[in-house]
């Protein structure tokens, strides 16, 4: 058999064989094949960050993050199981109480990946005690509003600003429970950076931290991305 005739390698995902390309992770291969694995911090434009752990799967009986685990032909991967989805639901509940996520009053409602994933996992309430952190809102920039209350530390804006925009506007600071998103300027204000509304970092946020000013509710709630279809049906295309 020639190299051109060699079969495409595959691994087993929830009992079904899934092909993969050399160098792909489990999450990349699943997404390309239209198979949904819940995730928040992963985006197809960037290298995996592995911080949210929502994409956890069991690989040959061992739990790992599917966004960082390389696909291989001998893998037996479990994703859509009651046990794993319960773990994802608990992680989502912890994310909700760690920040200030009040969906009915958020401009991102209906277009928020965190909210949509919570619906997908059957989350009906935060379960844990709310932290109610005291986080700032930065309205200093003429075109962009920052509401740090909603940050889930996915670092997508950090990567987009660094790798696409070449500006390094954002960074993650602190450790553990004190970890937080910060603005790379002497004042800590967005107005004192060269960020622009057309930057990739301005549109990459999966929640409601980075918002354009003067565009609130341009798309009415009920007609937004995840209002129309659940997140599990929107594997192709990923986050805007």
C-alpha positions in Angstrom: 0.0 0.0 0.0 1.4 3.4 -1.0 1.6 6.4 1.3 -1.3 8.0 -0.8 -3.4 4.9 -0.2 -2.7 4.7 3.6 -5.9 4.9 5.6 -6.5 8.1 7.6 -5.8 7.3 11.2 -8.6 7.6 13.7 -9.4 7.3 17.4 -12.6 6.2 19.2 -14.8 9.1 20.6 -17.8 7.8 22.6 -17.7 4.5 20.7 -17.4 6.1 17.2 -14.2 6.2 15.1 -13.1 9.7 14.4 -10.4 10.5 11.9 -7.6 13.0 12.7 -4.8 14.8 11.0 -1.2 14.5 12.2 -0.6 17.0 15.0 -4.2 17.6 15.8 -5.5 17.5 19.4 -8.6 15.5 20.3 -10.7 18.7 20.4 -9.4 20.0 17.1 -10.2 16.7 15.4 -13.6 16.5 17.0 -14.5 20.1 16.0 -13.3 19.5 12.4 -15.6 16.5 12.3 -18.6 18.4 13.7 -18.5 16.6 17.0 -19.2 18.9 20.0 -16.9 18.8 23.1 -17.7 21.6 25.5 -15.0 24.3 25.9 -14.5 27.9 26.8 -10.8 28.9 26.6 -10.0 27.1 23.4 -10.3 28.8 20.0 -9.2 27.4 16.6 -7.2 30.5 15.9 -4.8 30.1 18.8 -2.7 27.5 20.6 -4.5 25.7 23.5 -4.4 27.4 26.9 -5.9 24.6 28.9 -7.2 26.8 31.7 -10.9 26.3 31.9 -10.9 22.4 32.0 -14.5 22.4 30.6 -13.2 20.2 27.7 -12.1 17.4 30.0 -12.5 13.9 28.6 -11.4 10.4 29.6 -8.6 9.0 27.5 -8.0 5.3 28.1 -9.5 5.8 31.5 -7.4 8.9 32.4 -8.9 12.4 32.7 -7.3 15.1 30.6 -8.0 18.3 28.7 -9.0 17.5 25.1 -7.6 20.8 23.9 -4.1 19.8 24.8 -4.2 16.0 24.4 -2.7 14.9 21.1 -4.9 12.6 19.0 -3.5 9.1 18.4 -4.8 5.9 16.8 -4.8 3.9 20.0 -7.0 6.2 22.1 -10.4 5.4 23.5 -12.0 8.8 24.4 -15.1 9.3 26.4 -16.7 12.7 26.4 -20.5 12.7 26.5 -21.0 10.7 29.6 -23.0 11.4 32.7 -19.9 11.5 34.9 -17.9 13.9 32.7 -20.8 16.2 32.1 -21.5 16.4 35.8 -17.8 17.5 36.3 -18.2 20.1 33.6 -21.4 21.3 35.2 -19.6 21.7 38.6 -16.8 23.6 36.9 -19.3 25.9 35.3 -21.1 26.5 38.6 -17.7 27.5 40.1 -17.1 29.9 37.2 -20.4 31.6 37.7 -20.0 32.2 41.5 -16.3 33.3 41.1 -17.4 36.3 39.0 -20.4 38.5 38.7 -22.5 36.9 36.0 -26.0 38.4 35.9 -27.3 37.1 32.6 -30.6 39.0 32.4 -28.8 42.4 32.6 -25.8 41.5 30.4 -25.4 42.8 26.8 -23.8 39.5 25.9 -26.8 37.4 26.9 -27.8 35.1 24.1 -24.4 35.4 22.5 -22.3 34.3 25.5 -20.4 31.0 25.3 -20.4 30.6 29.1 -24.2 31.0 29.3 -24.8 28.7 26.3 -22.5 26.0 27.7 -24.3 26.2 31.1 -27.6 25.6 29.3 -26.1 22.7 27.4 -24.9 21.1 30.6 -28.3 21.5 32.3 -27.0 24.0 34.9 -30.1 25.5 36.7 -28.3 27.6 39.4 -24.9 28.4 40.7 -25.2 25.8 43.5 -22.1 27.2 45.4 -22.1 30.4 47.5 -21.6 33.6 45.4 -18.3 35.4 45.8 -19.5 38.8 44.6 -16.0 40.1 43.9 -15.4 43.8 43.8 -14.1 44.3 40.2 -13.8 47.5 38.3 -15.5 48.7 35.1 -13.3 50.6 32.8 -15.1 53.1 30.5 -12.1 55.2 29.8 -11.7 54.2 26.2 -13.8 56.1 23.7 -15.1 53.0 21.9 -14.6 50.0 24.2 -16.1 49.2 27.6 -14.3 46.7 29.9 -16.4 44.9 32.6 -14.0 42.8 34.6 -16.8 41.3 36.6 -17.5 38.8 33.9 -14.0 37.6 33.2 -13.4 33.8 33.2 -9.6 34.1 32.7 -9.7 32.3 29.3 -6.8 34.6 28.1 -8.3 34.7 24.6 -8.0 38.5 24.6 -4.4 38.2 25.9 -3.5 35.9 23.0 -5.4 37.8 20.4 -3.8 41.1 21.3 -0.3 39.6 21.4 -0.4 37.2 18.5 -2.8 38.9 16.1 -2.8 42.6 16.9 0.8 42.8 18.1 -0.1 45.2 20.9 0.0 43.2 24.2 -2.8 45.2 25.6 -3.9 42.6 28.1 -2.3 40.2 30.6 -3.2 37.9 33.5 -1.9 38.8 36.9 -2.1 37.4 40.4 -2.2 33.8 41.6 -5.0 31.4 42.6 -8.2 33.2 43.6 -6.5 36.5 43.2 -5.9 35.9 39.4 -7.3 38.7 37.3 -7.2 40.3 33.9 -5.3 43.5 33.7 -4.5 46.2 31.1 -0.9 46.8 30.2 -0.6 50.5 30.7 1.0 52.6 33.4 -2.4 53.8 34.6 -4.1 50.4 34.1 -6.7 52.1 32.0 -7.7 51.0 28.5 -7.7 54.6 27.3 -3.9 54.7 27.8 -3.3 51.8 25.3 -3.4 51.8 21.5 -6.3 49.3 21.4 -8.8 49.9 18.6 -12.3 48.6 18.1 -11.2 46.8 15.0 -8.5 44.8 16.9 -9.0 41.0 17.1 -8.9 41.3 20.9 -11.9 43.5 20.8 -14.1 40.8 19.4 -12.7 37.5 20.8 -14.1 37.6 24.3 -16.6 34.7 24.8 -18.4 36.4 27.6 -19.3 40.1 28.3 -16.0 41.6 29.4 -15.0 43.5 26.2 -17.9 45.4 24.7 -18.2 48.0 22.0 -19.8 51.2 23.2 -23.0 52.6 21.7 -24.1 49.3 20.2 -26.0 47.8 23.1 -28.9 45.4 22.1 -28.3 46.1 18.4 -29.4 42.5 18.1 -32.5 41.9 20.3 -32.3 39.2 22.9 -34.2 36.2 21.5 -32.5 36.6 18.1 -28.9 36.1 19.1 -26.5 33.3 18.2 -27.3 30.9 21.0 -31.0 31.9 21.2 -31.4 30.4 17.7 -29.6 27.1 18.3 -27.9 25.5 21.2 -24.1 25.6 21.3 -23.8 21.9 20.6 -25.3 22.4 17.2 -22.8 25.2 16.3 -19.5 23.3 16.2 -18.5 24.7 12.9 -17.2 28.3 12.9 -16.6 28.5 16.7 -16.6 31.7 18.6 -16.7 35.0 16.6 
